[in-house]
Amino acid sequence: MPDNYFARYLPFLIHILLAGAIATAIILLSWLIGQRKPTRAKLSPYECGMTPQGDSRQPFSVKFYLVAMLFILFDVEAVFIYPWAIILRQLKHFGLWEMLVYIGIFLVGFFYIWKKGVLDWGETRGKA
């Protein structure tokens, strides 16, 4: 073991300092040397090539966030099926029944959010 324990981290420290110095130098040089010619087109908000409409600070519907969170949740649950599929033969019947229980719980949650209308984006007619 070296006399100074922290001497082993010296290359890492040099790497971090060098990367920070290069990043700072690039930003400063682009600010100093770069041309600034603001035009109306450059200052307008960019929205996928379309002309901006309305206020950019209008709130999103809560359904947007719910669907985004549910996508992540169900995507992570689906990822657990892949390792199971690889070792299915080693798990035999026990692994099959455990995965059927897992998929059953998964489907109960899916049908619950479907029944609650979380996945319905359109306006529903007939509701007051």
N, CA, C and O atoms as CSV, one atom per row, in Angstrom:
chain,resi,resn,atom,element,x,y,z
A,1,MET,N,N,0.847,-1.173,0.000
A,1,MET,CA,C,0.000,0.000,0.000
A,1,MET,C,C,0.894,1.238,0.000
A,1,MET,O,O,1.869,1.305,0.748
A,2,PRO,N,N,0.552,2.233,-0.857
A,2,PRO,CA,C,1.398,3.421,-0.899
A,2,PRO,C,C,1.353,4.181,0.425
A,2,PRO,O,O,0.428,4.048,1.225
A,3,ASP,N,N,2.410,4.991,0.614
A,3,ASP,CA,C,2.497,5.778,1.849
A,3,ASP,C,C,1.301,6.723,1.975
A,3,ASP,O,O,0.729,6.874,3.054
A,4,ASN,N,N,0.935,7.351,0.867
A,4,ASN,CA,C,-0.185,8.274,0.880
A,4,ASN,C,C,-1.362,7.597,0.187
A,4,ASN,O,O,-1.298,7.320,-1.011
A,5,TYR,N,N,-2.426,7.330,0.921
A,5,TYR,CA,C,-3.594,6.623,0.376
A,5,TYR,C,C,-4.236,7.411,-0.751
A,5,TYR,O,O,-4.706,6.827,-1.728
A,6,PHE,N,N,-4.261,8.730,-0.627
A,6,PHE,CA,C,-4.939,9.562,-1.617
A,6,PHE,C,C,-4.121,9.758,-2.887
A,6,PHE,O,O,-4.620,10.341,-3.849
A,7,ALA,N,N,-2.905,9.296,-2.916
A,7,ALA,CA,C,-2.067,9.419,-4.120
A,7,ALA,C,C,-2.635,8.580,-5.260
A,7,ALA,O,O,-2.401,8.885,-6.429
A,8,ARG,N,N,-3.378,7.526,-4.928
A,8,ARG,CA,C,-3.976,6.701,-5.981
A,8,ARG,C,C,-5.068,7.456,-6.731
A,8,ARG,O,O,-5.371,7.128,-7.879
A,9,TYR,N,N,-5.658,8.459,-6.097
A,9,TYR,CA,C,-6.730,9.226,-6.723
A,9,TYR,C,C,-6.234,10.451,-7.477
A,9,TYR,O,O,-7.038,11.192,-8.042
A,10,LEU,N,N,-4.939,10.673,-7.497
A,10,LEU,CA,C,-4.369,11.832,-8.185
A,10,LEU,C,C,-4.666,11.826,-9.687
A,10,LEU,O,O,-5.027,12.879,-10.213
A,11,PRO,N,N,-4.537,10.715,-10.406
A,11,PRO,CA,C,-4.897,10.737,-11.830
A,11,PRO,C,C,-6.373,11.082,-12.063
A,11,PRO,O,O,-6.702,11.784,-13.019
A,12,PHE,N,N,-7.243,10.601,-11.209
A,12,PHE,CA,C,-8.664,10.926,-11.334
A,12,PHE,C,C,-8.905,12.413,-11.095
A,12,PHE,O,O,-9.686,13.036,-11.814
A,13,LEU,N,N,-8.253,12.979,-10.108
A,13,LEU,CA,C,-8.381,14.404,-9.826
A,13,LEU,C,C,-7.861,15.239,-10.994
A,13,LEU,O,O,-8.478,16.232,-11.379
A,14,ILE,N,N,-6.721,14.829,-11.553
A,14,ILE,CA,C,-6.169,15.547,-12.713
A,14,ILE,C,C,-7.147,15.463,-13.888
A,14,ILE,O,O,-7.355,16.451,-14.593
A,15,HIS,N,N,-7.735,14.314,-14.095
A,15,HIS,CA,C,-8.705,14.128,-15.179
A,15,HIS,C,C,-9.907,15.054,-14.998
A,15,HIS,O,O,-10.326,15.709,-15.953
A,16,ILE,N,N,-10.464,15.118,-13.797
A,16,ILE,CA,C,-11.618,15.972,-13.531
A,16,ILE,C,C,-11.252,17.441,-13.727
A,16,ILE,O,O,-12.015,18.184,-14.346
A,17,LEU,N,N,-10.121,17.867,-13.222
A,17,LEU,CA,C,-9.705,19.259,-13.370
A,17,LEU,C,C,-9.448,19.617,-14.838
A,17,LEU,O,O,-9.826,20.698,-15.290
A,18,LEU,N,N,-8.814,18.722,-15.568
A,18,LEU,CA,C,-8.538,18.978,-16.979
A,18,LEU,C,C,-9.833,19.049,-17.790
A,18,LEU,O,O,-9.978,19.918,-18.650
A,19,ALA,N,N,-10.768,18.147,-17.522
A,19,ALA,CA,C,-12.050,18.174,-18.235
A,19,ALA,C,C,-12.819,19.453,-17.917
A,19,ALA,O,O,-13.409,20.055,-18.815
A,20,GLY,N,N,-12.821,19.873,-16.667
A,20,GLY,CA,C,-13.487,21.112,-16.286
A,20,GLY,C,C,-12.845,22.328,-16.932
A,20,GLY,O,O,-13.544,23.242,-17.369
A,21,ALA,N,N,-11.501,22.346,-16.997
A,21,ALA,CA,C,-10.793,23.465,-17.610
A,21,ALA,C,C,-11.087,23.544,-19.112
A,21,ALA,O,O,-11.291,24.633,-19.648
A,22,ILE,N,N,-11.109,22.401,-19.783
A,22,ILE,CA,C,-11.396,22.399,-21.223
A,22,ILE,C,C,-12.829,22.859,-21.479
A,22,ILE,O,O,-13.064,23.654,-22.390
A,23,ALA,N,N,-13.774,22.382,-20.705
A,23,ALA,CA,C,-15.173,22.789,-20.880
A,23,ALA,C,C,-15.332,24.286,-20.641
A,23,ALA,O,O,-16.020,24.967,-21.402
A,24,THR,N,N,-14.704,24.799,-19.594
A,24,THR,CA,C,-14.775,26.239,-19.306
A,24,THR,C,C,-14.130,27.048,-20.416
A,24,THR,O,O,-14.663,28.084,-20.814
A,25,ALA,N,N,-12.991,26.592,-20.922
A,25,ALA,CA,C,-12.298,27.314,-21.996
A,25,ALA,C,C,-13.142,27.347,-23.269
A,25,ALA,O,O,-13.203,28.379,-23.938
A,26,ILE,N,N,-13.784,26.251,-23.607
A,26,ILE,CA,C,-14.599,26.214,-24.816
A,26,ILE,C,C,-15.781,27.176,-24.698
A,26,ILE,O,O,-16.096,27.892,-25.648
A,27,ILE,N,N,-16.430,27.194,-23.542
A,27,ILE,CA,C,-17.573,28.098,-23.356
A,27,ILE,C,C,-17.118,29.553,-23.380
A,27,ILE,O,O,-17.761,30.388,-24.017
A,28,LEU,N,N,-16.022,29.867,-22.698
A,28,LEU,CA,C,-15.530,31.245,-22.688
A,28,LEU,C,C,-15.085,31.705,-24.076
A,28,LEU,O,O,-15.368,32.835,-24.474
A,29,LEU,N,N,-14.394,30.843,-24.808
A,29,LEU,CA,C,-13.950,31.219,-26.153
A,29,LEU,C,C,-15.128,31.423,-27.093
A,29,LEU,O,O,-15.105,32.343,-27.910
A,30,SER,N,N,-16.137,30.602,-27.000
A,30,SER,CA,C,-17.294,30.795,-27.877
A,30,SER,C,C,-18.038,32.077,-27.518
A,30,SER,O,O,-18.618,32.720,-28.393
A,31,TRP,N,N,-18.029,32.450,-26.254
A,31,TRP,CA,C,-18.685,33.695,-25.841
A,31,TRP,C,C,-17.871,34.912,-26.281
A,31,TRP,O,O,-18.437,35.929,-26.682
A,32,LEU,N,N,-16.537,34.807,-26.206
A,32,LEU,CA,C,-15.683,35.940,-26.577
A,32,LEU,C,C,-15.571,36.121,-28.087
A,32,LEU,O,O,-15.644,37.242,-28.589
A,33,ILE,N,N,-15.395,35.021,-28.804
A,33,ILE,CA,C,-15.126,35.099,-30.244
A,33,ILE,C,C,-16.411,35.069,-31.065
A,33,ILE,O,O,-16.452,35.625,-32.163
A,34,GLY,N,N,-17.446,34.438,-30.558
A,34,GLY,CA,C,-18.672,34.251,-31.329
A,34,GLY,C,C,-19.368,35.546,-31.697
A,34,GLY,O,O,-19.293,36.540,-30.975
A,35,GLN,N,N,-20.050,35.517,-32.843
A,35,GLN,CA,C,-20.771,36.689,-33.312
A,35,GLN,C,C,-22.164,36.709,-32.698
A,35,GLN,O,O,-22.826,35.679,-32.575
A,36,ARG,N,N,-22.589,37.907,-32.319
A,36,ARG,CA,C,-23.933,38.065,-31.775
A,36,ARG,C,C,-24.701,39.020,-32.678
A,36,ARG,O,O,-24.498,40.233,-32.634
A,37,LYS,N,N,-25.572,38.466,-33.485
A,37,LYS,CA,C,-26.436,39.262,-34.361
A,37,LYS,C,C,-27.869,38.783,-34.161
A,37,LYS,O,O,-28.383,37.995,-34.954
A,38,PRO,N,N,-28.516,39.266,-33.090
A,38,PRO,CA,C,-29.881,38.793,-32.847
A,38,PRO,C,C,-30.857,39.330,-33.890
A,38,PRO,O,O,-30.869,40.523,-34.193
A,39,THR,N,N,-31.652,38.452,-34.417
A,39,THR,CA,C,-32.707,38.830,-35.346
A,39,THR,C,C,-34.039,38.370,-34.770
A,39,THR,O,O,-34.087,37.640,-33.780
A,40,ARG,N,N,-35.108,38.805,-35.402
A,40,ARG,CA,C,-36.422,38.410,-34.914
A,40,ARG,C,C,-36.609,36.893,-35.000
A,40,ARG,O,O,-37.211,36.287,-34.114
A,41,ALA,N,N,-36.093,36.287,-36.064
A,41,ALA,CA,C,-36.222,34.838,-36.229
A,41,ALA,C,C,-35.407,34.078,-35.182
A,41,ALA,O,O,-35.840,33.037,-34.688
A,42,LYS,N,N,-34.224,34.603,-34.844
A,42,LYS,CA,C,-33.392,33.928,-33.850
A,42,LYS,C,C,-33.970,34.047,-32.445
A,42,LYS,O,O,-33.787,33.149,-31.623
A,43,LEU,N,N,-34.654,35.129,-32.167
A,43,LEU,CA,C,-35.198,35.350,-30.835
A,43,LEU,C,C,-36.575,34.726,-30.625
A,43,LEU,O,O,-37.065,34.671,-29.497
A,44,SER,N,N,-37.197,34.257,-31.698
A,44,SER,CA,C,-38.517,33.641,-31.545
A,44,SER,C,C,-38.361,32.210,-31.031
A,44,SER,O,O,-37.375,31.543,-31.345
A,45,PRO,N,N,-39.325,31.736,-30.244
A,45,PRO,CA,C,-39.233,30.366,-29.736
A,45,PRO,C,C,-39.379,29.350,-30.869
A,45,PRO,O,O,-40.178,29.532,-31.788
A,46,TYR,N,N,-38.595,28.283,-30.784
A,46,TYR,CA,C,-38.628,27.243,-31.811
A,46,TYR,C,C,-39.569,26.133,-31.376
A,46,TYR,O,O,-39.415,25.562,-30.297
A,47,GLU,N,N,-40.541,25.834,-32.222
A,47,GLU,CA,C,-41.481,24.766,-31.913
A,47,GLU,C,C,-41.615,23.830,-33.114
A,47,GLU,O,O,-42.647,23.804,-33.785
A,48,CYS,N,N,-40.581,23.083,-33.366
A,48,CYS,CA,C,-40.604,22.045,-34.402
A,48,CYS,C,C,-40.922,22.599,-35.787
A,48,CYS,O,O,-41.579,21.922,-36.578
A,49,GLY,N,N,-40.479,23.798,-36.094
A,49,GLY,CA,C,-40.694,24.364,-37.408
A,49,GLY,C,C,-42.067,24.977,-37.601
A,49,GLY,O,O,-42.359,25.503,-38.675
A,50,MET,N,N,-42.906,24.923,-36.597
A,50,MET,CA,C,-44.249,25.489,-36.704
A,50,MET,C,C,-44.260,26.869,-36.052
A,50,MET,O,O,-43.450,27.155,-35.170
A,51,THR,N,N,-45.173,27.709,-36.487
A,51,THR,CA,C,-45.295,29.020,-35.857
A,51,THR,C,C,-45.881,28.853,-34.460
A,51,THR,O,O,-46.875,28.147,-34.286
A,52,PRO,N,N,-45.278,29.491,-33.473
A,52,PRO,CA,C,-45.789,29.354,-32.115
A,52,PRO,C,C,-47.203,29.925,-31.993
A,52,PRO,O,O,-47.513,30.965,-32.572
A,53,GLN,N,N,-48.035,29.248,-31.250
A,53,GLN,CA,C,-49.408,29.705,-31.049
A,53,GLN,C,C,-49.694,29.755,-29.553
A,53,GLN,O,O,-49.382,28.815,-28.821
A,54,GLY,N,N,-50.276,30.833,-29.115
A,54,GLY,CA,C,-50.687,30.950,-27.720
A,54,GLY,C,C,-49.528,31.196,-26.784
A,54,GLY,O,O,-48.404,31.466,-27.207
A,55,ASP,N,N,-49.826,31.096,-25.504
A,55,ASP,CA,C,-48.847,31.336,-24.460
A,55,ASP,C,C,-48.030,30.067,-24.224
A,55,ASP,O,O,-48.581,28.969,-24.154
A,56,SER,N,N,-46.724,30.228,-24.103
A,56,SER,CA,C,-45.875,29.052,-23.889
A,56,SER,C,C,-45.934,28.568,-22.447
A,56,SER,O,O,-45.420,27.492,-22.140
A,57,ARG,N,N,-46.535,29.322,-21.576
A,57,ARG,CA,C,-46.590,28.955,-20.169
A,57,ARG,C,C,-47.936,28.354,-19.761
A,57,ARG,O,O,-48.239,28.269,-18.571
A,58,GLN,N,N,-48.734,27.942,-20.722
A,58,GLN,CA,C,-50.017,27.347,-20.369
A,58,GLN,C,C,-49.787,25.976,-19.742
A,58,GLN,O,O,-48.898,25.244,-20.179
A,59,PRO,N,N,-50.561,25.619,-18.741
A,59,PRO,CA,C,-50.342,24.350,-18.035
A,59,PRO,C,C,-50.765,23.148,-18.879
A,59,PRO,O,O,-51.712,23.218,-19.662
A,60,PHE,N,N,-50.040,22.048,-18.699
A,60,PHE,CA,C,-50.403,20.792,-19.345
A,60,PHE,C,C,-51.493,20.113,-18.527
A,60,PHE,O,O,-51.644,20.362,-17.331
A,61,SER,N,N,-52.224,19.279,-19.177
A,61,SER,CA,C,-53.217,18.477,-18.482
A,61,SER,C,C,-52.501,17.465,-17.589
A,61,SER,O,O,-51.410,16.999,-17.914
A,62,VAL,N,N,-53.111,17.140,-16.490
A,62,VAL,CA,C,-52.527,16.157,-15.578
A,62,VAL,C,C,-52.440,14.797,-16.250
A,62,VAL,O,O,-51.576,13.990,-15.906
A,63,LYS,N,N,-53.325,14.532,-17.205
A,63,LYS,CA,C,-53.311,13.239,-17.899
A,63,LYS,C,C,-51.997,13.015,-18.641
A,63,LYS,O,O,-51.540,11.880,-18.775
A,64,PHE,N,N,-51.391,14.105,-19.123
A,64,PHE,CA,C,-50.102,13.977,-19.802
A,64,PHE,C,C,-49.068,13.373,-18.860
A,64,PHE,O,O,-48.345,12.452,-19.240
A,65,TYR,N,N,-48.994,13.883,-17.639
A,65,TYR,CA,C,-48.027,13.388,-16.666
A,65,TYR,C,C,-48.385,11.985,-16.193
A,65,TYR,O,O,-47.494,11.165,-15.971
A,66,LEU,N,N,-49.671,11.696,-16.036
A,66,LEU,CA,C,-50.078,10.359,-15.618
A,66,LEU,C,C,-49.680,9.308,-16.649
A,66,LEU,O,O,-49.166,8.245,-16.302
A,67,VAL,N,N,-49.922,9.615,-17.907
A,67,VAL,CA,C,-49.568,8.662,-18.961
A,67,VAL,C,C,-48.048,8.491,-19.022
A,67,VAL,O,O,-47.558,7.382,-19.235
A,68,ALA,N,N,-47.306,9.573,-18.837
A,68,ALA,CA,C,-45.840,9.471,-18.851
A,68,ALA,C,C,-45.345,8.592,-17.706
A,68,ALA,O,O,-44.475,7.745,-17.909
A,69,MET,N,N,-45.891,8.784,-16.509
A,69,MET,CA,C,-45.477,7.957,-15.372
A,69,MET,C,C,-45.897,6.504,-15.555
A,69,MET,O,O,-45.149,5.590,-15.206
A,70,LEU,N,N,-47.082,6.292,-16.096
A,70,LEU,CA,C,-47.537,4.920,-16.318
A,70,LEU,C,C,-46.706,4.221,-17.382
A,70,LEU,O,O,-46.449,3.021,-17.286
A,71,PHE,N,N,-46.287,4.966,-18.394
A,71,PHE,CA,C,-45.419,4.374,-19.413
A,71,PHE,C,C,-44.129,3.882,-18.784
A,71,PHE,O,O,-43.687,2.766,-19.058
A,72,ILE,N,N,-43.524,4.708,-17.943
A,72,ILE,CA,C,-42.276,4.303,-17.285
A,72,ILE,C,C,-42.523,3.106,-16.381
A,72,ILE,O,O,-41.728,2.166,-16.364
A,73,LEU,N,N,-43.618,3.131,-15.629
A,73,LEU,CA,C,-43.926,2.042,-14.718
A,73,LEU,C,C,-44.107,0.720,-15.457
A,73,LEU,O,O,-43.504,-0.287,-15.086
A,74,PHE,N,N,-44.927,0.720,-16.493
A,74,PHE,CA,C,-45.175,-0.521,-17.220
A,74,PHE,C,C,-43.971,-0.943,-18.056
A,74,PHE,O,O,-43.778,-2.132,-18.310
A,75,ASP,N,N,-43.172,0.009,-18.480
A,75,ASP,CA,C,-41.960,-0.329,-19.220
A,75,ASP,C,C,-40.970,-1.049,-18.311
A,75,ASP,O,O,-40.356,-2.036,-18.718
A,76,VAL,N,N,-40.815,-0.564,-17.095
A,76,VAL,CA,C,-39.910,-1.217,-16.138
A,76,VAL,C,C,-40.441,-2.605,-15.780
A,76,VAL,O,O,-39.663,-3.550,-15.649
A,77,GLU,N,N,-41.743,-2.730,-15.622
A,77,GLU,CA,C,-42.299,-4.050,-15.324
A,77,GLU,C,C,-42.062,-5.021,-16.474
A,77,GLU,O,O,-41.784,-6.199,-16.249
A,78,ALA,N,N,-42.170,-4.535,-17.692
A,78,ALA,CA,C,-41.951,-5.413,-18.850
A,78,ALA,C,C,-40.491,-5.847,-18.953
A,78,ALA,O,O,-40.206,-6.929,-19.464
A,79,VAL,N,N,-39.578,-5.029,-18.482
A,79,VAL,CA,C,-38.151,-5.371,-18.547
A,79,VAL,C,C,-37.850,-6.584,-17.670
A,79,VAL,O,O,-36.928,-7.340,-17.975
A,80,PHE,N,N,-38.602,-6.789,-16.593
A,80,PHE,CA,C,-38.365,-7.936,-15.716
A,80,PHE,C,C,-38.707,-9.261,-16.381
A,80,PHE,O,O,-38.293,-10.312,-15.893
A,81,ILE,N,N,-39.441,-9.237,-17.467
A,81,ILE,CA,C,-39.821,-10.473,-18.134
A,81,ILE,C,C,-38.643,-11.053,-18.928
A,81,ILE,O,O,-38.558,-12.272,-19.077
A,82,TYR,N,N,-37.751,-10.230,-19.432
A,82,TYR,CA,C,-36.637,-10.720,-20.246
A,82,TYR,C,C,-35.673,-11.629,-19.483
A,82,TYR,O,O,-35.367,-12.712,-19.981
A,83,PRO,N,N,-35.182,-11.250,-18.309
A,83,PRO,CA,C,-34.293,-12.190,-17.602
A,83,PRO,C,C,-35.007,-13.490,-17.234
A,83,PRO,O,O,-34.404,-14.563,-17.248
A,84,TRP,N,N,-36.298,-13.383,-16.905
A,84,TRP,CA,C,-37.067,-14.587,-16.592
A,84,TRP,C,C,-37.111,-15.512,-17.796
A,84,TRP,O,O,-36.972,-16.726,-17.647
A,85,ALA,N,N,-37.301,-14.957,-18.988
A,85,ALA,CA,C,-37.395,-15.775,-20.188
A,85,ALA,C,C,-36.077,-16.501,-20.474
A,85,ALA,O,O,-36.077,-17.595,-21.039
A,86,ILE,N,N,-34.971,-15.895,-20.088
A,86,ILE,CA,C,-33.662,-16.512,-20.347
A,86,ILE,C,C,-33.443,-17.733,-19.457
A,86,ILE,O,O,-32.878,-18.729,-19.910
A,87,ILE,N,N,-33.880,-17.672,-18.206
A,87,ILE,CA,C,-33.630,-18.789,-17.283
A,87,ILE,C,C,-34.882,-19.611,-16.999
A,87,ILE,O,O,-34.961,-20.292,-15.976
A,88,LEU,N,N,-35.848,-19.552,-17.889
A,88,LEU,CA,C,-37.115,-20.261,-17.669
A,88,LEU,C,C,-36.904,-21.759,-17.492
A,88,LEU,O,O,-37.546,-22.371,-16.638
A,89,ARG,N,N,-36.029,-22.354,-18.270
A,89,ARG,CA,C,-35.839,-23.816,-18.179
A,89,ARG,C,C,-35.237,-24.232,-16.842
A,89,ARG,O,O,-35.498,-25.333,-16.358
A,90,GLN,N,N,-34.433,-23.357,-16.246
A,90,GLN,CA,C,-33.850,-23.676,-14.935
A,90,GLN,C,C,-34.881,-23.536,-13.816
A,90,GLN,O,O,-34.796,-24.229,-12.802
A,91,LEU,N,N,-35.842,-22.654,-13.996
A,91,LEU,CA,C,-36.844,-22.418,-12.957
A,91,LEU,C,C,-37.962,-23.453,-12.955
A,91,LEU,O,O,-38.621,-23.667,-11.938
A,92,LYS,N,N,-38.164,-24.082,-14.087
A,92,LYS,CA,C,-39.184,-25.116,-14.270
A,92,LYS,C,C,-40.576,-24.588,-13.945
A,92,LYS,O,O,-40.889,-23.442,-14.269
A,93,HIS,N,N,-41.408,-25.397,-13.315
A,93,HIS,CA,C,-42.810,-25.026,-13.075
A,93,HIS,C,C,-42.934,-23.885,-12.067
A,93,HIS,O,O,-43.818,-23.037,-12.191
A,94,PHE,N,N,-42.059,-23.864,-11.078
A,94,PHE,CA,C,-42.122,-22.801,-10.074
A,94,PHE,C,C,-41.962,-21.431,-10.736
A,94,PHE,O,O,-42.722,-20.511,-10.435
A,95,GLY,N,N,-41.002,-21.289,-11.616
A,95,GLY,CA,C,-40.780,-20.022,-12.310
A,95,GLY,C,C,-41.948,-19.641,-13.207
A,95,GLY,O,O,-42.294,-18.465,-13.328
A,96,LEU,N,N,-42.549,-20.640,-13.830
A,96,LEU,CA,C,-43.707,-20.364,-14.688
A,96,LEU,C,C,-44.871,-19.815,-13.873
A,96,LEU,O,O,-45.488,-18.823,-14.261
A,97,TRP,N,N,-45.175,-20.459,-12.737
A,97,TRP,CA,C,-46.294,-19.998,-11.913
A,97,TRP,C,C,-46.009,-18.635,-11.288
A,97,TRP,O,O,-46.910,-17.803,-11.173
A,98,GLU,N,N,-44.772,-18.407,-10.891
A,98,GLU,CA,C,-44.420,-17.100,-10.336
A,98,GLU,C,C,-44.586,-15.997,-11.377
A,98,GLU,O,O,-45.064,-14.908,-11.056
A,99,MET,N,N,-44.197,-16.269,-12.615
A,99,MET,CA,C,-44.346,-15.251,-13.657
A,99,MET,C,C,-45.811,-15.050,-14.018
A,99,MET,O,O,-46.216,-13.932,-14.336
A,100,LEU,N,N,-46.607,-16.103,-13.976
A,100,LEU,CA,C,-48.035,-15.938,-14.220
A,100,LEU,C,C,-48.679,-15.066,-13.139
A,100,LEU,O,O,-49.553,-14.256,-13.447
A,101,VAL,N,N,-48.264,-15.217,-11.892
A,101,VAL,CA,C,-48.760,-14.349,-10.823
A,101,VAL,C,C,-48.315,-12.908,-11.082
A,101,VAL,O,O,-49.101,-11.972,-10.934
A,102,TYR,N,N,-47.049,-12.740,-11.469
A,102,TYR,CA,C,-46.519,-11.400,-11.759
A,102,TYR,C,C,-47.298,-10.743,-12.904
A,102,TYR,O,O,-47.691,-9.581,-12.799
A,103,ILE,N,N,-47.518,-11.472,-13.978
A,103,ILE,CA,C,-48.262,-10.928,-15.120
A,103,ILE,C,C,-49.717,-10.675,-14.731
A,103,ILE,O,O,-50.329,-9.725,-15.219
A,104,GLY,N,N,-50.271,-11.506,-13.868
A,104,GLY,CA,C,-51.636,-11.278,-13.392
A,104,GLY,C,C,-51.746,-9.970,-12.623
A,104,GLY,O,O,-52.672,-9.193,-12.852
A,105,ILE,N,N,-50.814,-9.719,-11.716
A,105,ILE,CA,C,-50.805,-8.452,-10.979
A,105,ILE,C,C,-50.620,-7.283,-11.942
A,105,ILE,O,O,-51.262,-6.241,-11.803
A,106,PHE,N,N,-49.747,-7.467,-12.905
A,106,PHE,CA,C,-49.498,-6.459,-13.938
A,106,PHE,C,C,-50.792,-6.139,-14.698
A,106,PHE,O,O,-51.105,-4.970,-14.922
A,107,LEU,N,N,-51.536,-7.168,-15.090
A,107,LEU,CA,C,-52.774,-6.966,-15.844
A,107,LEU,C,C,-53.884,-6.362,-14.985
A,107,LEU,O,O,-54.688,-5.572,-15.480
A,108,VAL,N,N,-53.933,-6.725,-13.707
A,108,VAL,CA,C,-54.923,-6.118,-12.816
A,108,VAL,C,C,-54.693,-4.615,-12.739
A,108,VAL,O,O,-55.644,-3.836,-12.812
A,109,GLY,N,N,-53.438,-4.204,-12.592
A,109,GLY,CA,C,-53.116,-2.773,-12.567
A,109,GLY,C,C,-53.445,-2.095,-13.880
A,109,GLY,O,O,-53.955,-0.975,-13.901
A,110,PHE,N,N,-53.151,-2.775,-14.975
A,110,PHE,CA,C,-53.441,-2.199,-16.289
A,110,PHE,C,C,-54.935,-2.006,-16.495
A,110,PHE,O,O,-55.360,-0.943,-16.948
A,111,PHE,N,N,-55.742,-3.015,-16.171
A,111,PHE,CA,C,-57.187,-2.893,-16.340
A,111,PHE,C,C,-57.779,-1.866,-15.378
A,111,PHE,O,O,-58.772,-1.212,-15.699
A,112,TYR,N,N,-57.174,-1.724,-14.207
A,112,TYR,CA,C,-57.645,-0.720,-13.252
A,112,TYR,C,C,-57.473,0.687,-13.820
A,112,TYR,O,O,-58.404,1.491,-13.774
A,113,ILE,N,N,-56.276,0.993,-14.359
A,113,ILE,CA,C,-56.077,2.343,-14.902
A,113,ILE,C,C,-56.882,2.542,-16.181
A,113,ILE,O,O,-57.284,3.663,-16.490
A,114,TRP,N,N,-57.121,1.470,-16.923
A,114,TRP,CA,C,-57.944,1.573,-18.129
A,114,TRP,C,C,-59.390,1.896,-17.745
A,114,TRP,O,O,-60.030,2.747,-18.362
A,115,LYS,N,N,-59.894,1.208,-16.723
A,115,LYS,CA,C,-61.261,1.423,-16.262
A,115,LYS,C,C,-61.433,2.827,-15.673
A,115,LYS,O,O,-62.489,3.441,-15.830
A,116,LYS,N,N,-60.407,3.331,-15.002
A,116,LYS,CA,C,-60.459,4.674,-14.423
A,116,LYS,C,C,-60.421,5.763,-15.492
A,116,LYS,O,O,-60.737,6.916,-15.198
A,117,GLY,N,N,-60.041,5.424,-16.729
A,117,GLY,CA,C,-60.015,6.388,-17.821
A,117,GLY,C,C,-58.735,7.181,-17.926
A,117,GLY,O,O,-58.701,8.219,-18.587
A,118,VAL,N,N,-57.677,6.707,-17.283
A,118,VAL,CA,C,-56.405,7.429,-17.342
A,118,VAL,C,C,-55.839,7.435,-18.754
A,118,VAL,O,O,-55.162,8.389,-19.138
A,119,LEU,N,N,-56.096,6.410,-19.522
A,119,LEU,CA,C,-55.541,6.302,-20.859
A,119,LEU,C,C,-56.407,6.958,-21.931
A,119,LEU,O,O,-56.028,6.964,-23.102
A,120,ASP,N,N,-57.565,7.511,-21.555
A,120,ASP,CA,C,-58.449,8.172,-22.514
A,120,ASP,C,C,-58.012,9.618,-22.691
A,120,ASP,O,O,-58.074,10.413,-21.753
A,121,TRP,N,N,-57.574,9.954,-23.893
A,121,TRP,CA,C,-57.102,11.318,-24.166
A,121,TRP,C,C,-58.193,12.203,-24.722
A,121,TRP,O,O,-58.169,13.416,-24.516
A,122,GLY,N,N,-59.143,11.624,-25.419
A,122,GLY,CA,C,-60.177,12.413,-26.080
A,122,GLY,C,C,-61.224,12.917,-25.119
A,122,GLY,O,O,-61.358,12.423,-23.999
A,123,GLU,N,N,-61.963,13.909,-25.574
A,123,GLU,CA,C,-63.079,14.426,-24.779
A,123,GLU,C,C,-64.206,13.398,-24.803
A,123,GLU,O,O,-64.553,12.880,-25.863
A,124,THR,N,N,-64.766,13.109,-23.655
A,124,THR,CA,C,-65.871,12.172,-23.608
A,124,THR,C,C,-67.168,12.947,-23.659
A,124,THR,O,O,-67.348,13.926,-22.933
A,125,ARG,N,N,-68.068,12.510,-24.513
A,125,ARG,CA,C,-69.352,13.183,-24.650
A,125,ARG,C,C,-70.359,12.544,-23.726
A,125,ARG,O,O,-70.290,11.354,-23.418
A,126,GLY,N,N,-71.289,13.359,-23.294
A,126,GLY,CA,C,-72.344,12.835,-22.444
A,126,GLY,C,C,-72.082,13.067,-20.966
A,126,GLY,O,O,-72.976,12.852,-20.148
A,127,LYS,N,N,-70.874,13.501,-20.600
A,127,LYS,CA,C,-70.585,13.796,-19.200
A,127,LYS,C,C,-70.846,15.266,-18.956
A,127,LYS,O,O,-70.512,16.110,-19.787
A,128,ALA,N,N,-71.438,15.568,-17.826
A,128,ALA,CA,C,-71.743,16.969,-17.520
A,128,ALA,C,C,-70.665,17.588,-16.684
A,128,ALA,O,O,-70.755,18.764,-16.332
